[in-house]
Amino acid sequence: MHDRVRDPAVATACAVVVFALAVAERAPASLLVLAVMSVVTAAPLLLRRRMPLTVAVLTAELMLVVLWFPRWSGGLAAVVAFGSAAYHSPHIGRVFAVSAFCFVAPGLVGARSGSSVSAPSIVGFGTTPFTQALLIGIAPVAMGYALRLHHERAAQLVRLQQVEGQRAIADQRTRIAREVHDAVGHHLTAIQMQASAARHVLREVPPVADRALHTIEGSATSALRDVRTILALLPADGTMLIHAEALAARLATPSCDISVSVEGSLSGLPPAVDHGAYRLLQEALTNAVRHSGATHISVTIRRTPQTVTTTVEDNGPSTAFSAEGQGIRGMHERAQQLGGSVSIASRQPHGWQVEAVLPVSGITP
């Protein structure tokens, strides 16, 4: 449901429920008065997304104004408003503080004084002042915050699945590129070499044959160059190491931020090293976000004339990596294929560090 439809629907549903409860509890007022009071109490919910905390305070004040009215369940609008504020507001501490100020404190005062006037029925079910204060002041905020955490977790899982899907596609492209290069490139190289050798050995061949051999040699050279150019572009579709910040932005969540630091220039890296370093960083970062339970992850990419190093550090518990899974073994194998290494170690006082070092020198771009 679109937000433009959802907010009016929530406000309307709240007004209908409050009105129905008032009628069912036989509130001492005409139906017109009850309908107007229900609409006025639920109307601020129309702005619950744009001004979540303001709407919560407004509904609470409206509810307190009509608390004197017997058998009135207008407090349900405040329940919805504070739950929505906890879900949409980035300042959950403020929401709890305002809720306590508006409801918990008055409810506790009423409970201590034993006066039903100072703390009348908030939701209309005749509960004690302390129970009402707990219900209105804490439960909606806690439920809204729990739903928000659940939503963030679900969104994080979706982003992880997208990243893993992109990684699987890129790995498949890399395998295809390697196989095509090994198969087609080998045969084109053989054709080129044989044609060139034939031209040099058979010095007294007819001009037509010499031209044919020259054409074969030139076509093979051109085709081999085109194949290498295309295959060099294929695995680099959005997987270059310079996109590390974009990768971190996709994986970061409100409960786990990711910072990226780059030391040295990443330009001019050999394609194999560039692609391999990105894949190692992607695997380490995905593992940290999914398994470490950290609130902060730092990524450092360091380029020297001899090596490129990617380091992922988190502040989660030091018991996250209990066993080496397929992903970690794959990281070791990928690094070894490029002549590098991967080290995984616990940090003090807590957290983990995953560092991949790949050599730059000695690899042809």
N, C-alpha and C positions, 0 to 999 in steps of 0.2 A: 504494500500500500504506500502511495506517495505521501510525503510529509504534509503537503497541502490538504490532503484528505484525512490523514491519520490524526492530526491534532484536533480538527473539528469533530471527528468521530469519537475521540477519547473524551472531549469536553461534553458532547451530547450524551454519551453513554453514562458518564458520571452524574450529569443532571437528572437523567431518567431514573437511575438507581436511587439517588437521594430522594427524589420525589416519590418513588414507589415505596421506599422504606417509611417515609413520613406518613403516607396514606395508610400503609399497613399497620403502623404503630398508633394511628389515630391521633396525630398531632392536632392540637386545638386551634385550627385555622382553616380558612376556606381553601378550596383547591387552587384558586387563582393566586392566593398569597403563597401557598406552598410551591407552586410552579415558579413564581417570580423569585422566591428565595433560592430555589434549586438552581435556576439559571444563573443568578448573580454569583452564587458560590462557585459554580463550575466554570464560569466564563473566563477567568484568568488562565485556565489550562490551554487556551488557544495559543498562548505565547510561551508555553513551557519549554520549548527548545531554544528559542532566541534569548530568553531571560529566565533560566531555570530557577536560580536562587530568589530572584525578585518575585516570581510567581508563587514560589513556596511561602514566602513571608506574607504576601498579599492574601493568599487563601487562608493562612493561619489567622491573620487579623480579622478577616471576614467571619471565620468560624467563631472566634472569641467574642465578636460583637453579638452573635445570635445564640451564645451559649445559654442565655437565660430562657430561651424558648424550650419548653418541655417536649420530650420525645422527638427531638430533631437530630438527624444523622448527618448533618452537613460536614462533620469532620472527615468524612470519607474523601472529600475533595482535597483536603490537606494531606491525607495519606497518599493519594495519587501524586500530588504536587511534590512532596518531599522525596518520594521514591523516584520520580522523574528527575528531580534536581540531582540526586546522588548518581543517577545514570549519565546525565548529560553535562553536569558541571565538572570542570577540571579540578576544582578546589573542594575535595570531599571533606576536608577538615572543617571548612567554613560551614558546609551543610550540616554536619553533626553539631557544631557549636550553635548555629541558629535554631536547629530543631530542639536542642536541649533548653535553650533560652525561652523558646515559645511554648514548649509543652512540658518538658520534664520538670523544670523548676516549679512552675505553677501547680503541676500535679502533685509533687512531693509536699509543697506547702499545704495544699488542701488535705493531703493524707495525714499530715502531722496535726493540723488544726481540728480534723474530724468534722469539718464543715462541708456540707454538700453544696453550699452556695458558692464558696470560693473555688470549688473544682467540680462543677456540674458535669453531667454526662456528656462526653465528647462525641462518642459514636452512637449513642442512643441505645445501648444494650444494658445499661445499669451496672457496669463494672465498677470496681473500686477506683479511686483516684490514682493510686500507684500503678495499677494495671493499665489504666488509660494512658498515663504518662509514658509507660514503657512501650505500649502499643503504638502510640502516635509519634513519640519522640525518637524511638530507636529502630523499631522493626521496619518501617518503610525505607529508612535511609540504608539500613543494612541490606535489605532485599534489593534495592536499586543498585547499590554498589556491587553486590554479588552478580547481578545480571550484567552489569558493565564489564566486570572481569571475565565473565563467561564469553561475552561478545568479543572482547579483545583477544581472548585465547583462540576463539574460532577464526577470527580474522588473521591471526598469526599463523595458524595451521594452513589456511588457504594460501597465504603468501609463501610459506615453506613448500607447499605442494607445487606452486607455480615455479619457484626457483628450481626445485628438483626436476620438474618437467623440462624446464629450459636446459638444465644441465644434461639430462638424458638425451635430449635432441642434439645438443652440441657434441656430446660424446659419440652419438651415432654418426653425425656428420664427419667427425674426425676419423672414425673407423672407415667410413666409406671413402673419405679422401685418401687415407693411407692405402687402402686396397686398390683404388683406382690408380693411384700413383705407382704402386708396386707392379701392377699388372700392365696397364697401358703404357706407363712411362718406360718400363723395362723393354717392351717390344718396340716402342718408337726409338729408343736409344739404339737398340740392336739394328733396326732398319737403317738408321742414319749412319752408323758405323760401317755396316756392310756395303751400303751404296758408296760411301766415301772410299772404302778399301778397293772396291771393284773399279772405280775410276782411276785409282793410282796403279793398280796391277795391270789392268787391261788398257795399255797405252795406245794400242792401234785398233781401237774399236770404231765402228762406223759413227759418224757424227750424230745420227739419230739415236743410237744407243747411248752415246755420251750425254746427249741432252736429256734422255730419259733418266739416266742415273743421277744427273745433276738435279733434275726436278724431284726425284724421289728423296734425295738427300735434303734439299731445301724444304720440301713439304714436311718431312719428318722432324726437322729442326724447328720449324714454325709450329707444328702441332704440339711438340713437346713443350715449347715455351708457353703456348696457350694453356695447356693442361696444368702446368705448374702455377701459372698466374691464377687460374680459376680455383684450383684447390687451395691455394694460399689464402684466398678470400673466404672460402666456404666455412671453415671452423671459427673464423673471427667475427661471426655475426653477433655482435653485442656481448662478446665474451672476453674482451681485452682487459688487461690489468688496470688500465686507466679508468675503468668503470667501477672501481672498488667502492667509491662513495655511493654510487647508485645502488649497488648490491646491499650495502649497509642500510641505506634508507628503506629498501624494500623489507628487510628483515627486522628493523627496529620496531619496538612497540612502546606504548606509554609506560609499561612496567620494566622495560629493558632498553636503554638507549645504547647506541653504538657510535663510537668516535673513530675517525680514520685520520692517520698521520702518514705523510709521505716524505721520505728523506731521499733527496736525489731525483734526477730526471728519469722518467719511465719511457721516454721516447727512444727509439732505436733498438729496443730489445729484439732479439731473435724471435720469430713467431712461435717456435716451439716452446721457448722459455716463457714468453708472455702468456701463451695459452695455458701452459702447465702451472705457472704460478697462480693464475686466476682460479683454476680449478681447485688447487690445493687450498687457496684462501676461501673459496666458496664452500668446500666441504667442512673446513675447520669452523667457519662462522656459522654454518647451518647446525653443526653438532653443538656448538656453544649455546645458540639460541634455544635449541630444542631440549637439551639434556642438562645444561649446567645449573639452571635455576638462578642465574645471575641477574642483577639489576643494572649492571654496566659492563660493556664489552669494549675493549680498546683494540684497534687494528693498527699495526705499524708496518709500512712497506719501506724497506731500505734498499737502495740501489747503489752498488759500488762498481768500479770497473771490472771486478772479477765475479761478483755474485749479485743475486737479487733475493732478498729475504722477506718473507711475510710472517708476521707474528700476531697471534690472536690470544689475548689475555682476558679472563673474566674474573669477577669477584664472587662467584658462586661457591658452594661447598666443595671441599677437596675429595669428595667421594663419588663424583659424577661418572668418571670413567672406570668402571669396575672390571671391564673386560674389553678386549680388542675386537671390534666388530668388523663387518665387511668394509665399511667406509674407511676406517683407519688403516686396514690392510691395503685398501686401494690407494690411499694417500702414500704409503710407503713404496708401493710398486711404481706409482707414477713418478715419484721423486727419483727413485733408483734408475728408471729408464732414461731420465735426463741427467744422470750423473750427480744427483743431489741427495738430500736426506731430510727426514722429518723427525723431530723430537717432541715428545709430549711429557710434561712434568708438572707436578703440583707446585703451587706458589705459596708463599708465606704472607700472612697467616692463613689465607684460604684462597681457593680458586685454582684455575689451571692455565697453563701456557702451552700453546701449540705453535711450533716454529718450523717453517720449511725454508731450506736454503738450496738454491739452484745455481749452478755455475753459468756465467754468461760467456766468458772467454772460451774459445775453442769450438763454439757452435756457430755454424754458418747461418746468417740470416736468410 
